[in-house]
């Protein structure tokens, strides 16, 4: 089973992926939306808008290149990517990346909404939800 914190992250991204601002061509407006979400959310370290060419735009700063990552071909096939472990370029902390593809009305991949969850925060949330009982176990495999 998927731990509750990871499931919440996936469901949140799926919900946010339907936001009209993400389906437009205005990158500045998209980044403003990501910036607002990043200020309000306690689970995600950051949100990213990923273009099919491989550029991942955080709310602020330079884009990151994702085209050479192992999971990128699955994204280009329109698959949701969940649980990719990476070191955050901003905080240098271990994170887990989730990426939800975005499609236009014709079903063509136009981008993706990514979100990174800091593993430390996820572990804390899992322990607090588990209440110190048997709790949940999960394994990270690379």
Secondary structure, DSSP 8 states (H G I E B T S, - for coil): ---HHHHHHHHHHHHHTT-GGGGSS-HHHHHHHHHHHHHH-SSEEEEEEE-TTSEEEESSS--EE-TTSTTHHHHHTT--EEEEEEE-TTT--EEEEEEEEEE-TTS-EEEEEEEEEEHHHHHHHHHHHHTTSS--------
